Each structure stands twice: as C-alpha cells, then as structure tokens.
Amino acid sequence: MRGPQVKSADGSGGVMLLRGLQIGGARTELDYGLQTKRGEPLRFVYEEYVPGTNRCYKLDEIGAYIGDIKVGYILVENVPSHVFESFCPTVLHYAATLGGHVSLFPEDTVEQALEELSIETLRRIAHRLTFLVSWPGKNMDHLQSLAEFELFLKSEMASTRWFKNAKKAYDDFRVYNLDKPKIGYVNTKGEALNVRGLFSDNSGQRIGIALYQVAAMEMARRGLEFYLANQLTSEDAKVMHGHFEKAGWLVRENHRVRLDGMAIAADLGVALEVGIKPAKQPSFVS
C-alpha cells in the first residue's frame, strides 16, 4: 500500500497568539494520488488556524488544487483540548466565555486563572454568582482567600440549579466537542467574494468527495475521528452522505455520524501512519 506524500508547503501562514499560546502558521502539502472525474491529478494543502478561528474553536482548511489553481476547499472545525483548557479551566470560565454569562467576571479578568485573581475580584464574582441564584445577591466581602472562595462554591453554589445546569453544559461541551473535528463547510462552486481564493465552479468533478476523503484520512492520521452534520440541509449533502454510506465509510454511533478515514484509506490503498490520540484532560475544580 502506498502512503500519502506529506511535506511542508512553501511559505508560512500567519502566527496567532491565543491566550498565550502561539498557534497557526502550519501549511502542509498533501498528495494522496487522487484525481478528478476527468483524470486530472489533485493536490491538497492543509492550513491550520485559518481566518474564522474564534475563541477555543480551531478552524482548519484543506484546499484542493489542479496545478496552481484552487478548485475547492473543506473547512474542519475543532476544539483542541489544550486550547479549551486555556479558555475554560473551570465551569465559571466556561459560563462566562461560552455560556452567555459575560458579566460574571469583572472587566477582562476572565482570561486569568482563579489563582491569579485578586481577592477583590473573587469577591465580586462570588457576589454575581449569588445574584444569579437569588436577587439581590449577597455581600461577599468576608471572603479572604481562594480557598474560602472555593469552599463557597462547594458549600453554597454546587447544589443550586444554576450551577448544576452550568456544570452539565460544561461537561456536555467537553464530551461532544473536545478533540472531535467536524465538517465546517465544503465548497467547489466558487464564491462571489472569493474570500478563500476559489474563483470558478468545479462541481461535478468528484472534487467534493476527494475533499471529504482527505479530511477524514488526515484526521485519522492524527488519531482523530471526523464527524459530519447530523442534519442535512441540502440535496448535495444528502447525495454525498448516500455515497459514503453505500461505500461503507459512514459510521453512526451515539447519535452522531462520522466518516471513517481508516476505511477510506484501506479502500484507496493508502497506508496511514496514525498518530497518537490526545490524552484525556483532567477534570478541573468547578
């Protein structure tokens, strides 16, 4: 079996600083030996952290090319564990960052870990938490340390409906999203604004199928699964899913649908060198 040809692409993408983490800049050229319906060789470029990356959501693009002409792309959305833990080390950070309670942390303090916050800030967060449970809230000036703040969370907040709901949302998000890349968008038909450099309609040439195949195989090569949308909103997507199911590449489990990159690689005669799956992250004090 042949393996994919992988090499660093010429040039480098922009490097971003995200919560103190230096990310982005990685562009990799891929050759899986795939062709269009007309027999034209396809090459692919995998670029990480493309525009559209937001907070802990990582957006990658796999572009398809015939020669130097871009003929399609697929966007892969993921929430890497290490990035999520930087944004949301506790239930409180999750509630303020992704759960809609933006005023829970004063000013810009949501970017700091609890142990980095001043006692005054912890008191204000505690007051706002009691306000969420019962108006008008309680004065929390008696708190003198992080240990007392954490005791307050366990003794007064953990049993409240608000905190239980926030904890469930936090846990569910981790289970459903962390290190589980999924389809963001796929396009082979060109764009009016040409935001991603796709200028022509290349539909009907099996480029879309090739993009899905490469995305699934690249995730498998990284030790990850590749998830598809559960709800299909377009006829093109329904036809694509039907093709994958007929080929035996579609896996339905735990109310989700994923594309089996290893099965695709086996059918295409591609030998994948599979990476190590990310280690499970520890639970953080809530």
Phi and psi in degrees as GROMACS dihedral restraints (atoms count N, CA, C in turn):
[ dihedral_restraints ]
;  ai    aj    ak    al  type     phi  dphi    fc
    3     4     5     6     1   -88.1    20    10
    4     5     6     7     1   154.0    20    10
    6     7     8     9     1  -105.9    20    10
    7     8     9    10     1   160.3    20    10
    9    10    11    12     1   -68.0    20    10
   10    11    12    13     1   144.4    20    10
   12    13    14    15     1   -85.8    20    10
   13    14    15    16     1   120.5    20    10
   15    16    17    18     1  -125.2    20    10
   16    17    18    19     1   129.1    20    10
   18    19    20    21     1  -153.4    20    10
   19    20    21    22     1   159.5    20    10
   21    22    23    24     1   -67.5    20    10
   22    23    24    25     1   134.4    20    10
   24    25    26    27     1   -77.2    20    10
   25    26    27    28     1   154.7    20    10
   27    28    29    30     1   -63.1    20    10
   28    29    30    31     1   143.1    20    10
   30    31    32    33     1    80.5    20    10
   31    32    33    34     1   172.6    20    10
   33    34    35    36     1  -140.4    20    10
   34    35    36    37     1   146.7    20    10
   36    37    38    39     1   -76.3    20    10
   37    38    39    40     1   176.4    20    10
   39    40    41    42     1   -72.3    20    10
   40    41    42    43     1   145.9    20    10
   42    43    44    45     1   -99.3    20    10
   43    44    45    46     1   130.8    20    10
   45    46    47    48     1  -110.2    20    10
   46    47    48    49     1   149.7    20    10
   48    49    50    51     1  -105.6    20    10
   49    50    51    52     1   117.9    20    10
   51    52    53    54     1  -124.7    20    10
   52    53    54    55     1   107.3    20    10
   54    55    56    57     1    51.6    20    10
   55    56    57    58     1    41.4    20    10
   57    58    59    60     1    82.1    20    10
   58    59    60    61     1    -2.7    20    10
   60    61    62    63     1   -97.6    20    10
   61    62    63    64     1   127.4    20    10
   63    64    65    66     1   -86.1    20    10
   64    65    66    67     1   118.0    20    10
   66    67    68    69     1  -133.7    20    10
   67    68    69    70     1   172.0    20    10
   69    70    71    72     1    84.8    20    10
   70    71    72    73     1  -178.9    20    10
   72    73    74    75     1    90.0    20    10
   73    74    75    76     1   -12.7    20    10
   75    76    77    78     1   -86.8    20    10
   76    77    78    79     1   118.4    20    10
   78    79    80    81     1  -127.4    20    10
   79    80    81    82     1   121.6    20    10
   81    82    83    84     1  -121.8    20    10
   82    83    84    85     1   131.7    20    10
   84    85    86    87     1   -92.1    20    10
   85    86    87    88     1   134.6    20    10
   87    88    89    90     1  -124.0    20    10
   88    89    90    91     1   141.0    20    10
   90    91    92    93     1  -134.4    20    10
   91    92    93    94     1   106.5    20    10
   93    94    95    96     1   -99.9    20    10
   94    95    96    97     1     7.3    20    10
   96    97    98    99     1    72.3    20    10
   97    98    99   100     1    22.7    20    10
   99   100   101   102     1   -88.6    20    10
  100   101   102   103     1   156.1    20    10
  102   103   104   105     1  -134.6    20    10
  103   104   105   106     1   161.7    20    10
  105   106   107   108     1   -76.7    20    10
  106   107   108   109     1   175.7    20    10
  108   109   110   111     1   -60.8    20    10
  109   110   111   112     1   -27.5    20    10
  111   112   113   114     1   -88.5    20    10
  112   113   114   115     1     1.4    20    10
  114   115   116   117     1    87.8    20    10
  115   116   117   118     1    14.1    20    10
  117   118   119   120     1   -81.8    20    10
  118   119   120   121     1   131.1    20    10
  120   121   122   123     1   -63.5    20    10
  121   122   123   124     1   137.7    20    10
  123   124   125   126     1  -108.9    20    10
  124   125   126   127     1   135.6    20    10
  126   127   128   129     1  -119.2    20    10
  127   128   129   130     1   159.3    20    10
  129   130   131   132     1  -132.4    20    10
  130   131   132   133     1   147.0    20    10
  132   133   134   135     1  -123.1    20    10
  133   134   135   136     1   122.7    20    10
  135   136   137   138     1   -98.3    20    10
  136   137   138   139     1   119.4    20    10
  138   139   140   141     1  -121.9    20    10
  139   140   141   142     1   128.7    20    10
  141   142   143   144     1   -94.0    20    10
  142   143   144   145     1   151.3    20    10
  144   145   146   147     1    52.4    20    10
  145   146   147   148     1    56.2    20    10
  147   148   149   150     1   -79.0    20    10
  148   149   150   151     1   165.8    20    10
  150   151   152   153     1   -52.5    20    10
  151   152   153   154     1   135.6    20    10
  153   154   155   156     1   118.6    20    10
  154   155   156   157     1   -19.2    20    10
  156   157   158   159     1   -60.1    20    10
  157   158   159   160     1   131.2    20    10
  159   160   161   162     1  -144.3    20    10
  160   161   162   163     1   125.2    20    10
  162   163   164   165     1    52.1    20    10
  163   164   165   166     1  -125.6    20    10
  165   166   167   168     1   -88.2    20    10
  166   167   168   169     1    -0.4    20    10
  168   169   170   171     1   -83.9    20    10
  169   170   171   172     1   124.3    20    10
  171   172   173   174     1  -100.9    20    10
  172   173   174   175     1   127.6    20    10
  174   175   176   177     1  -115.4    20    10
  175   176   177   178     1   119.5    20    10
  177   178   179   180     1  -112.1    20    10
  178   179   180   181     1   154.6    20    10
  180   181   182   183     1  -124.9    20    10
  181   182   183   184     1   134.4    20    10
  183   184   185   186     1  -111.1    20    10
  184   185   186   187     1   113.3    20    10
  186   187   188   189     1   -97.8    20    10
  187   188   189   190     1   140.8    20    10
  189   190   191   192     1  -103.0    20    10
  190   191   192   193     1   138.1    20    10
  192   193   194   195     1  -133.8    20    10
  193   194   195   196     1   142.8    20    10
  195   196   197   198     1  -110.8    20    10
  196   197   198   199     1   107.9    20    10
  198   199   200   201     1    65.9    20    10
  199   200   201   202     1  -124.9    20    10
  201   202   203   204     1  -101.8    20    10
  202   203   204   205     1     5.3    20    10
  204   205   206   207     1   -94.4    20    10
  205   206   207   208     1   124.9    20    10
  207   208   209   210     1   -76.3    20    10
  208   209   210   211     1   128.0    20    10
  210   211   212   213     1  -121.1    20    10
  211   212   213   214     1     3.4    20    10
  213   214   215   216     1   169.3    20    10
  214   215   216   217     1   168.4    20    10
  216   217   218   219     1  -157.7    20    10
  217   218   219   220     1   158.3    20    10
  219   220   221   222     1  -130.9    20    10
  220   221   222   223     1   136.4    20    10
  222   223   224   225     1  -101.0    20    10
  223   224   225   226     1   133.1    20    10
  225   226   227   228     1  -115.7    20    10
  226   227   228   229     1   122.5    20    10
  228   229   230   231     1  -104.7    20    10
  229   230   231   232     1   133.9    20    10
  231   232   233   234     1  -147.6    20    10
  232   233   234   235     1   157.6    20    10
  234   235   236   237     1  -120.8    20    10
  235   236   237   238     1    92.8    20    10
  237   238   239   240     1   -64.1    20    10
  238   239   240   241     1   140.1    20    10
  240   241   242   243     1   -54.7    20    10
  241   242   243   244     1   -46.6    20    10
  243   244   245   246     1   -67.8    20    10
  244   245   246   247     1   -30.5    20    10
  246   247   248   249     1   -74.1    20    10
  247   248   249   250     1   -42.2    20    10
  249   250   251   252     1   -60.0    20    10
  250   251   252   253     1   -43.6    20    10
  252   253   254   255     1   -65.5    20    10
  253   254   255   256     1   -26.5    20    10
  255   256   257   258     1   -72.0    20    10
  256   257   258   259     1   -37.4    20    10
  258   259   260   261     1   -81.0    20    10
  259   260   261   262     1   -40.9    20    10
  261   262   263   264     1  -131.2    20    10
  262   263   264   265     1    67.4    20    10
  264   265   266   267     1   -70.3    20    10
  265   266   267   268     1   -16.9    20    10
  267   268   269   270     1  -138.1    20    10
  268   269   270   271     1   168.5    20    10
  270   271   272   273     1   -58.0    20    10
  271   272   273   274     1   -37.5    20    10
  273   274   275   276     1   -64.8    20    10
  274   275   276   277     1   -42.7    20    10
  276   277   278   279     1   -64.0    20    10
  277   278   279   280     1   -39.9    20    10
  279   280   281   282     1   -62.6    20    10
  280   281   282   283     1   -45.1    20    10
  282   283   284   285     1   -59.9    20    10
  283   284   285   286     1   -38.0    20    10
  285   286   287   288     1   -80.0    20    10
  286   287   288   289     1   -32.5    20    10
  288   289   290   291     1   -88.7    20    10
  289   290   291   292     1   -44.7    20    10
  291   292   293   294     1  -121.7    20    10
  292   293   294   295     1   -12.4    20    10
  294   295   296   297     1   -94.9    20    10
  295   296   297   298     1     2.7    20    10
  297   298   299   300     1    92.7    20    10
  298   299   300   301     1    -6.5    20    10
  300   301   302   303     1   -96.3    20    10
  301   302   303   304     1    65.4    20    10
  303   304   305   306     1   -65.0    20    10
  304   305   306   307     1   -22.5    20    10
  306   307   308   309     1   -92.4    20    10
  307   308   309   310     1     6.4    20    10
  309   310   311   312     1   -64.3    20    10
  310   311   312   313     1   -41.0    20    10
  312   313   314   315     1   -98.9    20    10
  313   314   315   316     1   134.1    20    10
  315   316   317   318     1   -65.3    20    10
  316   317   318   319     1   142.2    20    10
  318   319   320   321     1    44.5    20    10
  319   320   321   322     1  -127.1    20    10
  321   322   323   324     1  -100.9    20    10
  322   323   324   325     1    21.8    20    10
  324   325   326   327     1   -74.6    20    10
  325   326   327   328     1    -9.5    20    10
  327   328   329   330     1   -63.5    20    10
  328   329   330   331     1   -18.2    20    10
  330   331   332   333     1   -81.3    20    10
  331   332   333   334     1    -1.6    20    10
  333   334   335   336     1  -106.7    20    10
  334   335   336   337     1   148.7    20    10
  336   337   338   339     1   -70.7    20    10
  337   338   339   340     1   158.1    20    10
  339   340   341   342     1   -57.2    20    10
  340   341   342   343     1   -39.9    20    10
  342   343   344   345     1   -69.1    20    10
  343   344   345   346     1   -12.3    20    10
  345   346   347   348     1   -92.6    20    10
  346   347   348   349     1    -9.5    20    10
  348   349   350   351     1   -83.5    20    10
  349   350   351   352     1   147.5    20    10
  351   352   353   354     1   -71.1    20    10
  352   353   354   355     1   159.6    20    10
  354   355   356   357     1   -64.2    20    10
  355   356   357   358     1   -32.6    20    10
  357   358   359   360     1   -63.6    20    10
  358   359   360   361     1   -41.3    20    10
  360   361   362   363     1   -65.8    20    10
  361   362   363   364     1   -41.9    20    10
  363   364   365   366     1   -61.7    20    10
  364   365   366   367     1   -38.9    20    10
  366   367   368   369     1   -63.1    20    10
  367   368   369   370     1   -41.4    20    10
  369   370   371   372     1   -66.8    20    10
  370   371   372   373     1   -39.2    20    10
  372   373   374   375     1   -64.2    20    10
  373   374   375   376     1   -43.3    20    10
  375   376   377   378     1   -60.8    20    10
  376   377   378   379     1   -42.7    20    10
  378   379   380   381     1   -61.4    20    10
  379   380   381   382     1   -44.0    20    10
  381   382   383   384     1   -66.4    20    10
  382   383   384   385     1   -32.9    20    10
  384   385   386   387     1   -65.4    20    10
  385   386   387   388     1   -44.3    20    10
  387   388   389   390     1   -66.4    20    10
  388   389   390   391     1   -31.1    20    10
  390   391   392   393     1   -65.2    20    10
  391   392   393   394     1   -37.5    20    10
  393   394   395   396     1   -65.9    20    10
  394   395   396   397     1   -26.7    20    10
  396   397   398   399     1   -90.6    20    10
  397   398   399   400     1   -40.8    20    10
  399   400   401   402     1  -154.5    20    10
  400   401   402   403     1   117.6    20    10
  402   403   404   405     1   -69.0    20    10
  403   404   405   406     1   140.3    20    10
  405   406   407   408     1   -96.1    20    10
  406   407   408   409     1    20.1    20    10
  408   409   410   411     1    88.6    20    10
  409   410   411   412     1   176.6    20    10
  411   412   413   414     1  -120.8    20    10
  412   413   414   415     1   146.6    20    10
  414   415   416   417     1   -71.9    20    10
  415   416   417   418     1   126.5    20    10
  417   418   419   420     1  -114.9    20    10
  418   419   420   421     1    26.1    20    10
  420   421   422   423     1   -66.4    20    10
  421   422   423   424     1   -13.3    20    10
  423   424   425   426     1   -75.1    20    10
  424   425   426   427     1   -14.7    20    10
  426   427   428   429     1   -67.1    20    10
  427   428   429   430     1   132.1    20    10
  429   430   431   432     1  -118.8    20    10
  430   431   432   433     1    -6.2    20    10
  432   433   434   435     1  -161.3    20    10
  433   434   435   436     1   167.2    20    10
  435   436   437   438     1   -62.5    20    10
  436   437   438   439     1   -37.5    20    10
  438   439   440   441     1   -60.7    20    10
  439   440   441   442     1   -40.8    20    10
  441   442   443   444     1   -69.0    20    10
  442   443   444   445     1   -35.4    20    10
  444   445   446   447     1   -63.8    20    10
  445   446   447   448     1   -44.7    20    10
  447   448   449   450     1   -66.7    20    10
  448   449   450   451     1   -35.0    20    10
  450   451   452   453     1   -65.4    20    10
  451   452   453   454     1   -39.4    20    10
  453   454   455   456     1   -60.2    20    10
  454   455   456   457     1   -42.1    20    10
  456   457   458   459     1   -60.3    20    10
  457   458   459   460     1   -44.8    20    10
  459   460   461   462     1   -74.0    20    10
  460   461   462   463     1   -39.2    20    10
  462   463   464   465     1   -86.2    20    10
  463   464   465   466     1   -31.8    20    10
  465   466   467   468     1  -113.7    20    10
  466   467   468   469     1   -25.6    20    10
  468   469   470   471     1  -104.6    20    10
  469   470   471   472     1   -34.6    20    10
  471   472   473   474     1   -58.5    20    10
  472   473   474   475     1   -28.8    20    10
  474   475   476   477     1   -91.2    20    10
  475   476   477   478     1    -2.6    20    10
  477   478   479   480     1   -79.8    20    10
  478   479   480   481     1   154.3    20    10
  480   481   482   483     1   -62.1    20    10
  481   482   483   484     1   -40.1    20    10
  483   484   485   486     1   -59.5    20    10
  484   485   486   487     1   -48.3    20    10
  486   487   488   489     1   -68.9    20    10
  487   488   489   490     1   -38.3    20    10
  489   490   491   492     1   -61.7    20    10
  490   491   492   493     1   -42.2    20    10
  492   493   494   495     1   -65.7    20    10
  493   494   495   496     1   -41.1    20    10
  495   496   497   498     1   -65.1    20    10
  496   497   498   499     1   -41.1    20    10
  498   499   500   501     1   -65.2    20    10
  499   500   501   502     1   -41.0    20    10
  501   502   503   504     1   -64.4    20    10
  502   503   504   505     1   -43.1    20    10
  504   505   506   507     1   -62.1    20    10
  505   506   507   508     1   -41.3    20    10
  507   508   509   510     1   -62.8    20    10
  508   509   510   511     1   -48.9    20    10
  510   511   512   513     1   -64.9    20    10
  511   512   513   514     1   -43.0    20    10
  513   514   515   516     1   -62.8    20    10
  514   515   516   517     1   -41.1    20    10
  516   517   518   519     1   -60.8    20    10
  517   518   519   520     1   -44.2    20    10
  519   520   521   522     1   -61.8    20    10
  520   521   522   523     1   -46.6    20    10
  522   523   524   525     1   -65.3    20    10
  523   524   525   526     1   -40.7    20    10
  525   526   527   528     1   -82.6    20    10
  526   527   528   529     1   -28.2    20    10
  528   529   530   531     1  -116.5    20    10
  529   530   531   532     1   -32.3    20    10
  531   532   533   534     1   -67.0    20    10
  532   533   534   535     1   124.7    20    10
  534   535   536   537     1    56.6    20    10
  535   536   537   538     1    35.1    20    10
  537   538   539   540     1  -127.7    20    10
  538   539   540   541     1    76.3    20    10
  540   541   542   543     1   -59.9    20    10
  541   542   543   544     1   145.4    20    10
  543   544   545   546     1  -140.3    20    10
  544   545   546   547     1   163.5    20    10
  546   547   548   549     1   -64.3    20    10
  547   548   549   550     1   130.4    20    10
  549   550   551   552     1   -98.8    20    10
  550   551   552   553     1   -50.8    20    10
  552   553   554   555     1  -170.0    20    10
  553   554   555   556     1   145.5    20    10
  555   556   557   558     1  -131.2    20    10
  556   557   558   559     1   140.6    20    10
  558   559   560   561     1  -148.2    20    10
  559   560   561   562     1   129.5    20    10
  561   562   563   564     1  -129.8    20    10
  562   563   564   565     1    10.2    20    10
  564   565   566   567     1  -107.2    20    10
  565   566   567   568     1     4.7    20    10
  567   568   569   570     1    84.3    20    10
  568   569   570   571     1   164.8    20    10
  570   571   572   573     1  -137.5    20    10
  571   572   573   574     1   144.0    20    10
  573   574   575   576     1   -62.8    20    10
  574   575   576   577     1   -39.2    20    10
  576   577   578   579     1   -94.6    20    10
  577   578   579   580     1    -9.5    20    10
  579   580   581   582     1    53.0    20    10
  580   581   582   583     1    40.3    20    10
  582   583   584   585     1   -60.6    20    10
  583   584   585   586     1   -36.4    20    10
  585   586   587   588     1  -112.3    20    10
  586   587   588   589     1    22.9    20    10
  588   589   590   591     1    76.4    20    10
  589   590   591   592     1    22.4    20    10
  591   592   593   594     1  -105.0    20    10
  592   593   594   595     1   111.7    20    10
  594   595   596   597     1  -106.2    20    10
  595   596   597   598     1   -13.3    20    10
  597   598   599   600     1  -133.3    20    10
  598   599   600   601     1   160.4    20    10
  600   601   602   603     1   -85.6    20    10
  601   602   603   604     1   116.4    20    10
  603   604   605   606     1  -119.0    20    10
  604   605   606   607     1    24.3    20    10
  606   607   608   609     1   -69.2    20    10
  607   608   609   610     1   157.1    20    10
  609   610   611   612     1    81.7    20    10
  610   611   612   613     1     8.0    20    10
  612   613   614   615     1  -112.1    20    10
  613   614   615   616     1    14.7    20    10
  615   616   617   618     1    65.7    20    10
  616   617   618   619     1    18.9    20    10
  618   619   620   621     1   -74.0    20    10
  619   620   621   622     1   -39.3    20    10
  621   622   623   624     1   -60.3    20    10
  622   623   624   625     1   -45.4    20    10
  624   625   626   627     1   -60.2    20    10
  625   626   627   628     1   -43.1    20    10
  627   628   629   630     1   -61.7    20    10
  628   629   630   631     1   -38.3    20    10
  630   631   632   633     1   -65.0    20    10
  631   632   633   634     1   -43.9    20    10
  633   634   635   636     1   -60.8    20    10
  634   635   636   637     1   -43.7    20    10
  636   637   638   639     1   -60.5    20    10
  637   638   639   640     1   -47.7    20    10
  639   640   641   642     1   -65.0    20    10
  640   641   642   643     1   -42.1    20    10
  642   643   644   645     1   -59.4    20    10
  643   644   645   646     1   -46.5    20    10
  645   646   647   648     1   -65.1    20    10
  646   647   648   649     1   -41.4    20    10
  648   649   650   651     1   -69.3    20    10
  649   650   651   652     1   -37.3    20    10
  651   652   653   654     1   -66.9    20    10
  652   653   654   655     1   -38.4    20    10
  654   655   656   657     1   -64.9    20    10
  655   656   657   658     1   -42.2    20    10
  657   658   659   660     1   -61.7    20    10
  658   659   660   661     1   -39.3    20    10
  660   661   662   663     1   -63.3    20    10
  661   662   663   664     1   -26.9    20    10
  663   664   665   666     1   -92.3    20    10
  664   665   666   667     1     5.5    20    10
  666   667   668   669     1    78.4    20    10
  667   668   669   670     1    23.0    20    10
  669   670   671   672     1  -121.8    20    10
  670   671   672   673     1   159.1    20    10
  672   673   674   675     1   -91.6    20    10
  673   674   675   676     1   162.1    20    10
  675   676   677   678     1  -123.3    20    10
  676   677   678   679     1   114.7    20    10
  678   679   680   681     1   -97.6    20    10
  679   680   681   682     1   144.2    20    10
  681   682   683   684     1  -107.0    20    10
  682   683   684   685     1   171.1    20    10
  684   685   686   687     1   -70.6    20    10
  685   686   687   688     1   139.0    20    10
  687   688   689   690     1   -76.3    20    10
  688   689   690   691     1   -36.3    20    10
  690   691   692   693     1  -102.7    20    10
  691   692   693   694     1   121.2    20    10
  693   694   695   696     1   -96.3    20    10
  694   695   696   697     1   123.3    20    10
  696   697   698   699     1  -106.7    20    10
  697   698   699   700     1    -8.3    20    10
  699   700   701   702     1  -129.5    20    10
  700   701   702   703     1   155.6    20    10
  702   703   704   705     1   -65.3    20    10
  703   704   705   706     1   -37.1    20    10
  705   706   707   708     1   -58.4    20    10
  706   707   708   709     1   -43.1    20    10
  708   709   710   711     1   -65.8    20    10
  709   710   711   712     1   -39.1    20    10
  711   712   713   714     1   -64.7    20    10
  712   713   714   715     1   -41.4    20    10
  714   715   716   717     1   -64.3    20    10
  715   716   717   718     1   -42.4    20    10
  717   718   719   720     1   -62.8    20    10
  718   719   720   721     1   -46.0    20    10
  720   721   722   723     1   -62.6    20    10
  721   722   723   724     1   -39.3    20    10
  723   724   725   726     1   -61.5    20    10
  724   725   726   727     1   -40.3    20    10
  726   727   728   729     1   -63.5    20    10
  727   728   729   730     1   -44.8    20    10
  729   730   731   732     1   -65.2    20    10
  730   731   732   733     1   -40.5    20    10
  732   733   734   735     1   -66.0    20    10
  733   734   735   736     1   -42.0    20    10
  735   736   737   738     1   -63.0    20    10
  736   737   738   739     1   -34.5    20    10
  738   739   740   741     1   -77.8    20    10
  739   740   741   742     1   -11.3    20    10
  741   742   743   744     1    83.9    20    10
  742   743   744   745     1    20.7    20    10
  744   745   746   747     1   -98.9    20    10
  745   746   747   748     1   -11.8    20    10
  747   748   749   750     1   -90.8    20    10
  748   749   750   751     1   130.1    20    10
  750   751   752   753     1  -120.8    20    10
  751   752   753   754     1   127.4    20    10
  753   754   755   756     1  -110.6    20    10
  754   755   756   757     1   122.0    20    10
  756   757   758   759     1  -156.9    20    10
  757   758   759   760     1   142.6    20    10
  759   760   761   762     1    51.7    20    10
  760   761   762   763     1    42.2    20    10
  762   763   764   765     1    63.8    20    10
  763   764   765   766     1    22.4    20    10
  765   766   767   768     1  -130.2    20    10
  766   767   768   769     1   163.0    20    10
  768   769   770   771     1  -123.4    20    10
  769   770   771   772     1   131.5    20    10
  771   772   773   774     1  -133.7    20    10
  772   773   774   775     1   158.5    20    10
  774   775   776   777     1  -102.6    20    10
  775   776   777   778     1   123.9    20    10
  777   778   779   780     1   -82.9    20    10
  778   779   780   781     1   100.8    20    10
  780   781   782   783     1   -65.5    20    10
  781   782   783   784     1   -33.5    20    10
  783   784   785   786     1   -68.5    20    10
  784   785   786   787     1   -38.8    20    10
  786   787   788   789     1   -66.4    20    10
  787   788   789   790     1   -40.2    20    10
  789   790   791   792     1   -62.5    20    10
  790   791   792   793     1   -46.7    20    10
  792   793   794   795     1   -59.4    20    10
  793   794   795   796     1   -42.0    20    10
  795   796   797   798     1   -62.8    20    10
  796   797   798   799     1   -42.7    20    10
  798   799   800   801     1   -68.5    20    10
  799   800   801   802     1   -30.8    20    10
  801   802   803   804     1   -88.9    20    10
  802   803   804   805     1    -4.4    20    10
  804   805   806   807     1    74.4    20    10
  805   806   807   808     1    31.1    20    10
  807   808   809   810     1  -103.6    20    10
  808   809   810   811     1   128.3    20    10
  810   811   812   813     1   -92.9    20    10
  811   812   813   814     1   112.8    20    10
  813   814   815   816     1   -95.2    20    10
  814   815   816   817     1   133.2    20    10
  816   817   818   819     1   -93.3    20    10
  817   818   819   820     1   101.3    20    10
  819   820   821   822     1   -80.4    20    10
  820   821   822   823     1   134.2    20    10
  822   823   824   825     1   -80.3    20    10
  823   824   825   826     1  -176.6    20    10
  825   826   827   828     1   -92.2    20    10
  826   827   828   829     1   133.0    20    10
  828   829   830   831     1   -65.9    20    10
  829   830   831   832     1   145.1    20    10
  831   832   833   834     1   -57.9    20    10
  832   833   834   835     1   140.4    20    10
  834   835   836   837     1   -67.9    20    10
  835   836   837   838     1   148.1    20    10
  837   838   839   840     1   -65.9    20    10
  838   839   840   841     1   137.4    20    10
  840   841   842   843     1   -82.9    20    10
  841   842   843   844     1   148.1    20    10
  843   844   845   846     1   -70.3    20    10
  844   845   846   847     1   156.7    20    10
  846   847   848   849     1   -74.3    20    10
  847   848   849   850     1   141.9    20    10
  849   850   851   852     1  -102.8    20    10
  850   851   852   853     1   154.9    20    10
  852   853   854   855     1   -58.6    20    10
  853   854   855   856     1   129.7    20    10
